[in-house]
Amino acid sequence: MLYVSPQPEPVDFDEKVRQKGLAHLADKGIALDRPLSKGTKINSYWTGCLPELYAAYSGVCAYVAVHFERVTANGSVDHFVAKSSRADLSYEWSNYRLACGRMNSRKNKYDDVLDPFSLTNGLFHLECVTGRIYPNPAADNDVKELVNQTIKRLGLDDPDCRELRARHFSEYISKQFDRTYFRRISPFVWHEANRQGLL
């Protein structure tokens, strides 16, 4: 994972998402300052801003830090603070993280994942050749635990994620694509390779 710089909400977000969402909650009598009752479903107006969210974050999943194409991948709006926990944040741009379908599904409603909007770069380290991800050895134990919990929850070190990161590094090293493309398609691997002086 890498730090993700929060981007401003689209000019029509308030009209397209927030106002409709808050009106919907009011119509259903849902209190904004309380968790949703179990089984409560609310309208997914946030999907209306997915194209803008994708564009704002250059198509990079906030959690696995890899670019994905909307045509071939299931891009989604992740509510960093779960809808079930905070109804008032269900329709707030600042609570949205661009996520590929797999990462959104794994994060689900859990609150033990580090927020890409507030983390510090360098907490997650990478073995570029193997694709293994692990906490910065120099971090204190509490931080290491948070990083490990995030890795575990999101499955960031599963075989598929390892293979993808190792392949991106290998393809760059073998000159299958240039540095600019490498940085765009796999920013975490690029960042780690750069930090380690491998570029």
SEMAR-599564 format. One record per residue (C-alpha): residue number from 0; x, y, z. Coordinates in steps of 0.1 Angstrom, whole numbers, plus 5000, padded with zeros to 4 digits. Layout:
// residues N
[atom NUM, [X, Y, Z]]
...
//
This chain:
// residues 199
[atom 0, [5000, 5000, 5000]]
[atom 1, [5009, 5036, 4994]]
[atom 2, [4997, 5069, 5006]]
[atom 3, [4968, 5081, 4984]]
[atom 4, [4963, 5119, 4981]]
[atom 5, [4925, 5126, 4986]]
[atom 6, [4911, 5143, 4955]]
[atom 7, [4883, 5169, 4955]]
[atom 8, [4848, 5158, 4949]]
[atom 9, [4833, 5163, 4914]]
[atom 10, [4813, 5194, 4909]]
[atom 11, [4781, 5175, 4905]]
[atom 12, [4786, 5151, 4933]]
[atom 13, [4764, 5169, 4958]]
[atom 14, [4735, 5168, 4933]]
[atom 15, [4741, 5133, 4920]]
[atom 16, [4749, 5115, 4952]]
[atom 17, [4748, 5134, 4985]]
[atom 18, [4715, 5151, 4982]]
[atom 19, [4697, 5120, 4968]]
[atom 20, [4713, 5099, 4995]]
[atom 21, [4705, 5121, 5024]]
[atom 22, [4669, 5125, 5012]]
[atom 23, [4667, 5087, 5008]]
[atom 24, [4679, 5082, 5044]]
[atom 25, [4654, 5108, 5057]]
[atom 26, [4626, 5091, 5038]]
[atom 27, [4635, 5058, 5054]]
[atom 28, [4637, 5074, 5089]]
[atom 29, [4674, 5064, 5092]]
[atom 30, [4693, 5083, 5118]]
[atom 31, [4725, 5098, 5105]]
[atom 32, [4744, 5094, 5138]]
[atom 33, [4738, 5057, 5144]]
[atom 34, [4748, 5025, 5127]]
[atom 35, [4723, 5010, 5103]]
[atom 36, [4700, 4984, 5117]]
[atom 37, [4709, 4948, 5108]]
[atom 38, [4696, 4939, 5073]]
[atom 39, [4689, 4975, 5064]]
[atom 40, [4695, 4982, 5027]]
[atom 41, [4700, 5017, 5012]]
[atom 42, [4701, 5029, 4977]]
[atom 43, [4736, 5028, 4960]]
[atom 44, [4737, 5063, 4946]]
[atom 45, [4774, 5062, 4950]]
[atom 46, [4777, 5040, 4919]]
[atom 47, [4768, 5071, 4899]]
[atom 48, [4802, 5086, 4907]]
[atom 49, [4823, 5056, 4900]]
[atom 50, [4835, 5069, 4866]]
[atom 51, [4847, 5102, 4883]]
[atom 52, [4862, 5082, 4912]]
[atom 53, [4881, 5060, 4887]]
[atom 54, [4894, 5091, 4869]]
[atom 55, [4903, 5110, 4900]]
[atom 56, [4925, 5082, 4912]]
[atom 57, [4939, 5073, 4878]]
[atom 58, [4924, 5038, 4879]]
[atom 59, [4947, 5026, 4908]]
[atom 60, [4932, 5005, 4935]]
[atom 61, [4938, 5022, 4968]]
[atom 62, [4946, 4989, 4986]]
[atom 63, [4966, 4968, 4962]]
[atom 64, [4982, 4999, 4945]]
[atom 65, [4979, 4985, 4910]]
[atom 66, [4962, 5001, 4880]]
[atom 67, [4931, 4982, 4866]]
[atom 68, [4910, 4987, 4835]]
[atom 69, [4873, 4993, 4841]]
[atom 70, [4865, 4973, 4809]]
[atom 71, [4881, 4942, 4822]]
[atom 72, [4880, 4946, 4860]]
[atom 73, [4853, 4951, 4886]]
[atom 74, [4860, 4986, 4899]]
[atom 75, [4840, 4996, 4929]]
[atom 76, [4834, 5023, 4955]]
[atom 77, [4848, 5012, 4989]]
[atom 78, [4833, 5030, 5019]]
[atom 79, [4863, 5032, 5041]]
[atom 80, [4840, 5036, 5071]]
[atom 81, [4814, 5010, 5065]]
[atom 82, [4779, 5020, 5056]]
[atom 83, [4766, 4998, 5084]]
[atom 84, [4787, 5018, 5109]]
[atom 85, [4780, 5054, 5097]]
[atom 86, [4749, 5060, 5076]]
[atom 87, [4759, 5097, 5074]]
[atom 88, [4791, 5087, 5055]]
[atom 89, [4774, 5065, 5030]]
[atom 90, [4770, 5093, 5005]]
[atom 91, [4802, 5113, 5012]]
[atom 92, [4830, 5115, 4986]]
[atom 93, [4856, 5118, 5014]]
[atom 94, [4847, 5083, 5026]]
[atom 95, [4852, 5067, 4992]]
[atom 96, [4883, 5047, 4981]]
[atom 97, [4887, 5034, 4946]]
[atom 98, [4890, 4996, 4949]]
[atom 99, [4891, 4966, 4927]]
[atom 100, [4863, 4942, 4934]]
[atom 101, [4886, 4917, 4951]]
[atom 102, [4900, 4942, 4976]]
[atom 103, [4866, 4957, 4983]]
[atom 104, [4851, 4923, 4990]]
[atom 105, [4880, 4914, 5013]]
[atom 106, [4879, 4947, 5033]]
[atom 107, [4841, 4945, 5035]]
[atom 108, [4829, 4962, 5067]]
[atom 109, [4861, 4956, 5087]]
[atom 110, [4878, 4985, 5104]]
[atom 111, [4912, 4970, 5109]]
[atom 112, [4927, 4981, 5076]]
[atom 113, [4950, 5011, 5074]]
[atom 114, [4935, 5041, 5055]]
[atom 115, [4954, 5049, 5023]]
[atom 116, [4945, 5085, 5028]]
[atom 117, [4964, 5088, 5061]]
[atom 118, [4992, 5062, 5060]]
[atom 119, [5029, 5071, 5056]]
[atom 120, [5048, 5057, 5026]]
[atom 121, [5074, 5032, 5036]]
[atom 122, [5053, 5012, 5061]]
[atom 123, [5050, 4984, 5036]]
[atom 124, [5081, 4968, 5021]]
[atom 125, [5085, 4945, 4992]]
[atom 126, [5109, 4918, 4980]]
[atom 127, [5107, 4928, 4943]]
[atom 128, [5118, 4895, 4929]]
[atom 129, [5094, 4873, 4949]]
[atom 130, [5066, 4899, 4953]]
[atom 131, [5064, 4893, 4991]]
[atom 132, [5051, 4922, 5011]]
[atom 133, [5059, 4928, 5047]]
[atom 134, [5061, 4955, 5074]]
[atom 135, [5090, 4979, 5075]]
[atom 136, [5115, 4962, 5099]]
[atom 137, [5124, 4996, 5114]]
[atom 138, [5088, 5004, 5124]]
[atom 139, [5078, 5001, 5160]]
[atom 140, [5059, 4970, 5171]]
[atom 141, [5025, 4987, 5172]]
[atom 142, [5028, 4999, 5136]]
[atom 143, [5041, 4965, 5124]]
[atom 144, [5010, 4949, 5139]]
[atom 145, [4987, 4974, 5120]]
[atom 146, [5006, 4967, 5088]]
[atom 147, [5004, 4929, 5093]]
[atom 148, [4967, 4931, 5101]]
[atom 149, [4961, 4951, 5069]]
[atom 150, [4981, 4926, 5049]]
[atom 151, [4962, 4897, 5064]]
[atom 152, [4927, 4912, 5061]]
[atom 153, [4932, 4922, 5024]]
[atom 154, [4952, 4891, 5015]]
[atom 155, [4979, 4914, 5001]]
[atom 156, [5006, 4887, 5004]]
[atom 157, [4985, 4859, 4988]]
[atom 158, [5000, 4840, 4958]]
[atom 159, [4981, 4860, 4933]]
[atom 160, [4992, 4894, 4947]]
[atom 161, [5028, 4881, 4950]]
[atom 162, [5028, 4869, 4914]]
[atom 163, [5014, 4902, 4901]]
[atom 164, [5040, 4923, 4918]]
[atom 165, [5069, 4900, 4909]]
[atom 166, [5057, 4899, 4873]]
[atom 167, [5055, 4937, 4870]]
[atom 168, [5090, 4940, 4884]]
[atom 169, [5103, 4913, 4861]]
[atom 170, [5086, 4929, 4830]]
[atom 171, [5102, 4962, 4838]]
[atom 172, [5137, 4947, 4844]]
[atom 173, [5134, 4928, 4811]]
[atom 174, [5124, 4961, 4794]]
[atom 175, [5089, 4950, 4784]]
[atom 176, [5078, 4985, 4794]]
[atom 177, [5094, 5017, 4803]]
[atom 178, [5098, 5035, 4836]]
[atom 179, [5068, 5058, 4831]]
[atom 180, [5045, 5030, 4823]]
[atom 181, [5058, 5010, 4852]]
[atom 182, [5050, 5038, 4876]]
[atom 183, [5015, 5042, 4862]]
[atom 184, [5006, 5005, 4861]]
[atom 185, [5022, 4994, 4894]]
[atom 186, [5030, 5024, 4916]]
[atom 187, [5037, 5004, 4948]]
[atom 188, [5062, 4981, 4931]]
[atom 189, [5077, 5012, 4913]]
[atom 190, [5080, 5030, 4946]]
[atom 191, [5097, 5000, 4963]]
[atom 192, [5121, 4994, 4934]]
[atom 193, [5130, 5031, 4934]]
[atom 194, [5135, 5031, 4972]]
[atom 195, [5158, 5001, 4969]]
[atom 196, [5178, 5017, 4941]]
[atom 197, [5168, 4991, 4916]]
[atom 198, [5156, 5015, 4889]]
//
